[in-house]
């Protein structure tokens, strides 16, 4: 995606769709947890609504508009937002179309890689919303471009489950897969036709991974629920916010994820 073009207050979002913006964005509703945190850390006074899943910052005090997949369209319209922030993966097209039909401008992000995320955040916050560049954005760039970025003991082949009932894993073209690759972890299913394929557990084990990476969202894997399904395979319990969110958490994500990978250990046989 090239830089958005402007035409009398109209800009293109990451989908290339035109979004009419006011001269100054004063009221924002975010339907994406990472974008909620991004706006809250940059210009908290303009954030008026967020989903029930928007957990950061912890003291966030705005109107809740249900979930990412079932937002309360009427409640959002009632908040009179200048802009609603969404993501093409997290939010449903019918909900976003309903907001547009009600006259609400909607900006959709498309994120597949770290570079996508950094460029998209800068376009949204600085170019589209007219905010000063937040300090956390260049800090995130520096953190991931550091020459001493920990890559671990050589490249390891991993499966990265995101759900357990049924088993679903990270597939092709994902932000999480890109971050892990930068830290020396190769996603076994990076070449799969689907982005989040359903793979039976016996097939995951037959792939003979060197590592299983278990984030705590969207499914909350824990030391008691996850590693035991992969006996003999080192398991890394990772913060889902640092692995899958694009926003202020990116500044500390390399260190947080690398520490989790370094602490990976195998569950004993027979554990579940």
C-alpha positions as CSV (number, residue, x, y, z in Angstrom):
1,X,0.0,0.0,0.0
2,X,1.4,3.4,-1.0
3,X,1.0,6.4,1.1
4,X,-2.6,7.5,1.3
5,X,-3.6,10.3,-1.1
6,X,-5.7,13.3,0.0
7,X,-8.5,14.9,-2.0
8,X,-10.3,17.6,-0.1
9,X,-10.4,15.8,3.2
10,X,-10.6,12.3,1.8
11,X,-7.9,9.8,2.3
12,X,-7.5,6.1,1.5
13,X,-7.3,3.6,4.3
14,X,-5.2,0.4,4.1
15,X,-7.8,-1.2,1.9
16,X,-7.6,1.7,-0.5
17,X,-11.2,2.8,0.4
18,X,-11.9,6.5,0.6
19,X,-12.5,7.9,4.1
20,X,-13.8,11.4,4.6
21,X,-12.1,13.1,7.5
22,X,-12.9,16.3,9.3
23,X,-10.3,19.1,9.6
24,X,-9.6,17.8,13.1
25,X,-10.4,14.4,14.5
26,X,-11.8,14.9,17.9
27,X,-13.9,11.8,18.6
28,X,-12.6,8.2,17.9
29,X,-14.1,4.8,18.5
30,X,-11.7,1.9,18.2
31,X,-12.9,-1.7,17.4
32,X,-9.3,-3.1,17.6
33,X,-7.5,-3.6,21.0
34,X,-4.1,-2.7,19.6
35,X,-5.4,0.5,17.9
36,X,-7.3,1.4,21.1
37,X,-4.0,1.2,23.0
38,X,-2.2,3.2,20.2
39,X,-4.7,6.1,20.4
40,X,-4.9,6.0,24.2
41,X,-1.1,6.3,24.4
42,X,-1.0,9.1,21.8
43,X,-4.1,11.2,22.3
44,X,-6.3,9.7,25.1
45,X,-8.7,12.7,25.1
46,X,-10.1,11.8,21.7
47,X,-10.9,8.2,22.4
48,X,-14.6,7.9,23.3
49,X,-15.4,4.3,22.6
50,X,-13.8,0.8,22.5
51,X,-14.7,-2.9,22.5
52,X,-15.0,-5.0,25.6
53,X,-11.8,-6.7,24.5
54,X,-9.8,-3.5,24.7
55,X,-7.8,-4.2,27.8
56,X,-5.0,-1.7,27.6
57,X,-4.4,0.7,29.1
58,X,-5.7,-0.9,32.2
59,X,-7.4,2.3,33.4
60,X,-9.2,2.9,30.1
61,X,-12.5,4.7,30.9
62,X,-14.5,5.0,27.7
63,X,-17.9,3.7,26.5
64,X,-17.8,0.0,25.7
65,X,-19.4,-1.0,22.4
66,X,-19.4,-4.9,22.8
67,X,-17.0,-7.1,20.9
68,X,-14.8,-6.9,17.8
69,X,-17.1,-9.4,16.0
70,X,-20.4,-8.1,17.3
71,X,-20.1,-4.3,17.8
72,X,-23.2,-2.3,18.9
73,X,-23.6,-0.3,15.7
74,X,-26.3,1.9,17.2
75,X,-24.2,2.7,20.3
76,X,-21.3,3.6,18.1
77,X,-23.4,5.9,15.9
78,X,-24.8,7.5,19.1
79,X,-21.2,8.4,20.2
80,X,-20.9,10.7,17.1
81,X,-17.4,9.6,16.2
82,X,-15.3,11.5,13.7
83,X,-13.7,8.2,12.9
84,X,-14.1,4.5,13.7
85,X,-10.9,2.4,13.6
86,X,-11.1,-1.2,12.4
87,X,-9.0,-4.1,11.1
88,X,-9.8,-6.3,8.1
89,X,-9.0,-9.4,10.0
90,X,-10.6,-8.6,13.4
91,X,-13.8,-6.9,12.3
92,X,-16.7,-8.1,10.1
93,X,-17.5,-6.4,6.8
94,X,-21.3,-6.2,7.4
95,X,-20.7,-4.3,10.7
96,X,-18.3,-1.8,9.0
97,X,-20.7,-1.4,6.1
98,X,-23.5,-0.6,8.5
99,X,-21.4,2.1,10.1
100,X,-20.6,3.6,6.7
101,X,-24.3,3.5,5.8
102,X,-25.0,5.5,8.9
103,X,-22.6,8.2,7.8
104,X,-19.7,7.2,10.1
105,X,-16.2,7.3,8.6
106,X,-14.4,4.0,9.0
107,X,-10.7,3.5,8.7
108,X,-9.5,-0.1,8.1
109,X,-6.0,-1.3,8.7
110,X,-4.4,-4.3,6.9
111,X,-1.4,-5.8,8.8
112,X,0.7,-8.7,7.7
113,X,4.2,-7.8,8.8
114,X,6.0,-5.6,11.2
115,X,6.8,-3.1,8.4
116,X,3.1,-3.0,7.5
117,X,2.3,-2.2,11.1
118,X,4.8,0.6,11.5
119,X,3.8,2.2,8.2
120,X,0.1,1.8,8.8
121,X,0.3,3.3,12.3
122,X,2.2,6.3,11.1
123,X,-0.3,6.9,8.3
124,X,-3.2,6.6,10.6
125,X,-2.1,8.6,13.6
126,X,0.1,11.2,12.0
127,X,-1.2,11.7,8.4
128,X,-4.9,10.8,8.7
129,X,-5.6,12.0,12.3
130,X,-3.1,14.8,12.3
131,X,-1.5,13.9,15.6
132,X,2.2,14.4,16.6
133,X,4.3,11.3,16.1
134,X,4.1,9.4,19.4
135,X,7.4,8.6,21.0
136,X,6.6,4.9,21.2
137,X,6.5,4.6,17.4
138,X,10.2,5.3,16.6
139,X,11.0,3.5,19.9
140,X,9.4,0.4,18.4
141,X,11.3,0.8,15.2
142,X,14.6,1.0,17.1
143,X,13.8,-2.0,19.2
144,X,13.1,-4.2,16.2
145,X,16.1,-2.8,14.2
146,X,18.6,-3.2,16.9
147,X,21.7,-5.0,15.8
148,X,21.7,-7.2,18.9
149,X,18.1,-8.4,18.3
150,X,18.0,-11.8,20.0
151,X,17.5,-14.6,17.5
152,X,18.0,-17.6,19.8
153,X,20.2,-20.7,19.1
154,X,19.7,-20.9,15.4
155,X,16.4,-21.0,13.5
156,X,13.8,-23.3,15.1
157,X,10.8,-24.8,13.3
158,X,7.6,-24.1,15.3
159,X,3.9,-24.6,15.4
160,X,2.0,-21.6,16.8
161,X,-1.5,-22.6,18.0
162,X,-4.1,-19.8,18.5
163,X,-7.0,-22.1,19.4
164,X,-7.5,-25.5,20.9
165,X,-11.2,-26.5,20.3
166,X,-10.6,-27.2,17.4
167,X,-6.8,-26.8,17.0
168,X,-6.0,-23.8,14.9
169,X,-2.5,-22.5,14.1
170,X,-0.8,-19.5,12.6
171,X,-0.5,-20.0,8.8
172,X,0.6,-17.8,6.0
173,X,1.1,-14.0,5.9
174,X,0.6,-13.2,9.6
175,X,2.0,-10.5,11.8
176,X,2.8,-13.0,14.5
177,X,4.7,-15.2,12.1
178,X,6.7,-12.2,10.9
179,X,7.7,-11.2,14.4
180,X,8.8,-14.8,15.3
181,X,10.8,-15.1,12.1
182,X,12.7,-12.0,13.1
183,X,13.6,-13.8,16.3
184,X,14.8,-17.0,14.7
185,X,11.5,-19.0,14.7
186,X,10.2,-20.4,11.5
187,X,6.5,-21.1,11.3
188,X,6.0,-24.7,9.9
189,X,2.7,-23.6,8.4
190,X,3.9,-20.4,6.8
191,X,3.3,-21.9,3.4
192,X,-0.3,-23.1,4.1
193,X,-3.0,-21.8,1.9
194,X,-5.0,-20.5,4.8
195,X,-3.9,-17.8,7.3
196,X,-5.3,-19.7,10.3
197,X,-5.8,-23.3,9.3
198,X,-7.5,-26.0,11.4
199,X,-4.9,-28.7,11.9
200,X,-5.6,-31.8,13.9
201,X,-3.3,-32.4,16.9
202,X,-1.9,-35.6,15.4
203,X,-0.8,-33.7,12.3
204,X,0.8,-31.0,14.4
205,X,2.8,-33.6,16.2
206,X,3.7,-35.4,13.0
207,X,5.2,-32.2,11.7
208,X,7.9,-32.8,14.3
209,X,8.3,-29.2,15.5
210,X,11.4,-28.0,17.4
211,X,9.2,-25.7,19.4
212,X,5.6,-24.9,20.1
213,X,4.7,-21.3,20.7
214,X,1.6,-20.8,22.9
215,X,0.2,-17.3,23.2
216,X,-2.3,-16.4,25.9
217,X,-4.8,-15.0,23.4
218,X,-7.1,-15.5,21.6
219,X,-7.1,-18.9,23.3
220,X,-5.6,-18.6,26.8
221,X,-2.9,-21.2,26.8
222,X,-1.3,-21.7,30.2
223,X,1.4,-24.0,31.7
224,X,-1.5,-26.4,32.6
225,X,-3.3,-26.1,29.3
226,X,-1.2,-26.4,26.2
227,X,2.4,-27.7,26.7
228,X,1.2,-31.2,27.7
229,X,-0.4,-31.8,24.3
230,X,3.1,-31.6,22.8
231,X,5.2,-34.1,25.0
232,X,8.9,-33.7,24.5
233,X,8.6,-30.5,22.5
234,X,9.9,-27.3,24.2
235,X,6.9,-24.9,24.8
236,X,7.2,-21.1,24.9
237,X,4.3,-19.4,26.7
238,X,4.1,-16.0,25.1
239,X,2.2,-12.8,25.8
240,X,-0.4,-12.5,23.1
241,X,-0.4,-8.8,23.4
242,X,3.3,-8.7,22.5
243,X,3.0,-11.3,19.7
244,X,-0.2,-10.2,18.0
245,X,-0.8,-6.5,18.9
246,X,0.6,-3.7,16.8
247,X,1.0,-0.5,18.9
248,X,3.0,0.7,21.9
249,X,3.7,-2.9,23.0
250,X,6.0,-3.3,20.0
251,X,8.6,-1.2,21.7
252,X,9.2,-4.0,24.3
253,X,8.0,-7.0,22.3
254,X,11.4,-8.2,21.1
255,X,12.7,-8.5,24.6
256,X,9.5,-10.0,26.0
257,X,9.1,-12.6,23.2
258,X,12.8,-13.5,23.2
259,X,12.7,-14.1,26.9
260,X,9.7,-16.4,26.6
261,X,11.4,-18.3,23.7
262,X,14.6,-18.7,25.8
263,X,12.6,-20.1,28.7
264,X,10.9,-22.7,26.6
265,X,11.0,-26.2,28.1
266,X,9.4,-29.5,27.3
267,X,6.5,-31.0,29.2
268,X,7.0,-34.5,30.7
269,X,5.5,-37.5,28.8
270,X,1.9,-38.1,29.7
271,X,1.2,-34.5,30.7
272,X,-1.8,-32.7,29.3
